Amino acid sequence: SSFTLSSLNATPYIMSMSLYARRFGLVAVSGTVYVGAVYLGLQLYGGNNTKEANASTSADGDGGVKSYVSDPRRTATFQKIAYSYDDEIRKDEFVMGINLLRRALLYFHAKGDVLEVGAGTGRNLGYYPGENTVRRVVLTDSSDKMLLRAKDKLKQMPDSERGRYDVLVADAGNLQSFPDNSFDTIVDTFGLCSFDDPIAVLKELQRVCKPEGKILLLEHGRSKSYEGLSSYLDKHAERHAKNWGCVWNRDIDKIVQSSGLQLETLHNWHFGTTYYVVCRPSKEE
C-alpha cells in the first residue's frame, strides 16, 4: 500500500522530469546538428585540396609571389568553375540553411525594380516575390560563363515568369550602364567576399539605388564572437580564395561601415560568420 501511494505521489514529478529531459534532449540534438552543419559546411565549401593552395603565397608566372587573398581573381576563377559550381555548392547551402536565408531576405525586402550584382549562376532564382511585388530583376556578373548557367535556369521558367528577368555582364564596381537612382532594391549575396574593392562596389550600388530604396546583403566573413572560428578562416583563406575566388575572412562590419551605408537590420548566423543585412543608401544632399 505504501509503495503504491509513493508511486502515485511521484508520478507528476517523474512526468515533469521526463518532459524536461525530452526538451533538453531536443535542444542538445538541435545544437549538435547546428554545430555539425556549420562545420560540415565550412569543410565542404573550404575544399579538400591541401596542396600548394595551403601556402600563404604562390609563385606567379614572373617568378614573384602572389596572394589569392589580396588578389582573388574572381572572374578568372569563376570562369573556370562555372559549370561545376552549383553541384559543388549545393550540399554546403543545404546543410547550412543558406537557401532559407536567401528566401527570407528577398521575400521580406525585395520590391519594384531589382538589380542583383554578383548573380553568378542565379542561385537566387525562384526566391524572388511575384510580379505584383517585384516588377523586374536585372541579373549581373562579371563572369559570362556563370551567367550562362543562370540563363539555363531561366529557360526552365514559364514565359510569363521569365519575361521579367534580364541578364547582363557587368562589373559591380562600375555600373555605368545604369543612371543614378535606377533601382528600388539592390541584392548582393556572397559577393563582398570576392569583389576586388568591396567598399567601392557598395558605393556604386548606392549611386544606382533610389533614395528610398534598399540594399540587401547576404554575406560571409570573419566572426566577431568566436575567435577560434575566425582563426580557422584565416588559416585556410589562401586555399579557399584559390579554389573559389572568395576571401571568406573579410571584415563585413568594417566594409559596410566604411561604405557609408545606413544600416537598418543586421543578423548573424553560423556563429557570426554569415551576415544578413538590410541597408539604406546614403545620398549626398
N, C-alpha and C positions, 0 to 999 in steps of 0.2 A: 504493500500500500504506500509506504513512504517513498519507495522507488518510483512509483507511478506519479505521485504528486510532484516530486522533484523534477521528473522529466517534463511534466506539463509546465511547471514554472520556468524551466529553462528554454522551452520552445521559442518564445518571442526573441530571446537573446540569440539563440542559435540561428533563427531566421534572419535577424538583423545582421549578424556577423557574416552569414552566408552572402547576403546582399552586398555588404561592403567588400567582401572578398571577390565577388564577381565583378564589381565595379573596378576595384583595384586591378584585377587581372586584365580587364578590358583596357584600362589606361596603360598598364605596363606593356601589353601586347601592341597597342597602338603606337606607343612611344618607340618600342623596339622596331616596328615596321617603318616608322618615320625615319629613325636614325639609319636603318638599313637602306632605305630608299635613297636618302641623301648620299650615303657612302657609295652605294652601287652606281648612282647617277654620276658622281664625280669620277669613279673608276672607268665607267663606260665612256663618258664624254671626254675624259682626260686622255683616253687612248692607252694602248698597252705597249706601244713602241718605246723601248728603253735604250735605243741605240744612241747615236750622236745627238739626237734631239734632247737628251737629258742635259747636255752641256749648256753652260750659260751663254756661250757664243759658238758660232760655227764659221768655218772658213768660207770666204766668198770667192768668186771667180778671179779676183785680182790678187789673191794671196793674203788679203787682210782678214778681218773678222767682222761679223755682223751679229746683231742680236735680233731675234724674231720678236722679242718683247717691244723693243724700240721701233722696229720696222716690221709690223705684222704681214705686210704684203697681202692684204685681204683679197683683193681682186684676183691676183695670180693663183692664190691657194684655192679660192672658191671656183675658179675656172676648172681647176684640176679635180676637185671632189664633187662637182655639181651633180653628177649622175648617180653617185652613191650616198649623197648627203642625207636624204630622207631616210633611207634604210639604216644608216649609221646612227642617226639622232632619235629615231622613233622610240626605241626602247628607253633611252635616257629620259625623254619627255614623259613617257608613260609612268615610269617608276617615281618620278619626282612631281607628278601632277601639274606639269607646266601647261598642258592644254586647258586645264580648268582656269588657270590664271589668265591665259590668253582670252578665253571666252568671257570671263568676268570683266576684264579691262575694257574690251570692246563693247560688250552688251550694255554696260552701265554708263559709258562715257563717249563712245563714238557717235557722231551725228553729222548730217549735212554732207558737204564735200570733204572727202578724206584723202590725205596724202600719206602713203606708207613708204618710208625710206628703209634701205637695207632689207627689202622684202624677200630677197633670196628666192627660194623655191615656192614661196606662197604658203607658208605654214599657218598663216592666219586666215586663209580662205576657209569659208564655212562658219566662221565665228562672228562675222560682221552682222549687225542687225539688219532687218529687212529694209526695202527701199523706201518705206514710209519714214524711216529714221535716218538711214544713210542713202543719199541720192547717188553718189559717185565715189569710186575708190580708184586712185591712181597708184599703182604699184611701181616702185622704182628700186633699182640696184645698179651698182657699177659692173656687175658680172652678167653678161648677156646669156651665158650658159645656165646660170642659176634661174634666170627669168624664163628660159625656155621650159624648164620644169614647171614653173608657175603657169605658163601658157597651156601646158598639157593638162593641168588640173582644171583650168578654166574651160577647156574643151569638153570636160565631163559635166559641166553645169548646163541646166536648161537655158535656151536662148534668152528668155526673159530675165534670168539672173545674170548671165554672162555680160549682157549689154551695159551694165553699169560699171564695168571694170575696164581700165586702160593699163597698159604695161609699157614702161619707158626705161631705157638705160640712162642712168643719170648719177652724177656724183652728189651725195648728200651734202657735201660741203660747198657745192656750187650749183644752186638750183636756178640758174639764170633763165631757164625756160618758163619760170613762173614769176609773175609780178608780185609786188608786196600785197599782203593781206588776201591771199588767194583761197585759203582753206579754213574750214570750220574746225577740223580736227587733224592732227598730225600724229602718226603712230611710228614708233621705233621699238621693235622687240629684239633684244640681244644684238644690238648694233654698236652701242657705245664701246663695247669691248674690242672692236676691230677697226673703227674709223681711225685714220691717221691722226686726225686732230678732233677729238670728240667735242671739245668746247666750241670750236669753230662751227661744227655741224649744228649744235644746239642753237647757236646764234643765228645761223642761216634758217633753221626751222622757225625761229621766232619771227624772222622777216616775212616769211610767206604765210604765217598763221594770222588769222583775223584777230583784232584786239580782244574780242570776247571769246575767242576760240580756246581749245585745249591741246596740250601736247602730252601724249600718253607714252610712257616708257615702261618696258618690262626688261630688266637688265640683270646681269650677274656681275659680281665684283667681290672685293675683299670684305670679310666680316669684321664689324666693329665690336662684336660681342664675344667672339671666340677666336682668340689669337692663334691657338693651335691650328685651327682650320685655315686661317689666313696664311700661316706658315707653310701649310701643305700646298696652298695655291701658289705661293712664292716659289717653293721648291720645284714645282712642276710647270712653272709658267712658260719656260722656253720650249719644252716638249709640246705643250698644248698649243702655243702660238704657231709652232712649226706645222703641226698636224692640221690645225683648224683655222689659222689666220685670225685667232682670237686671243686677246690678252685678258685672261679671266680674273686677274688680281688688281684691276684698276680701282681707284677710289671713286665710286659713283657719287657719293655725297659731295665730294670736293668738285667733281666735274659739273654737277648740276648747279651748285652754288656759284662757281666761277663763271658760268654761262649767263647768269643774271635771271634765270627762270624764277617765276613766282611759284613756290611750292604750295600745292593745295592738299595733296594726300601722299603719304608715304607709308607703305607696309613692307616689312621684311619677312622673308620666308627662308627655309632651309638654313637655319642657324645664322641668318644675317647675310647670306651670300646672294640671295635673289631679291631684287628691288622692284616693287610695284609702285609706280609713281604717276601722279596726275599733276600737271603743271599748267600755269597760265603764262602767256608770253609777256615779257616786259617790253613795252613800246615807249620809245622816246617821244616826249611831247614836242 
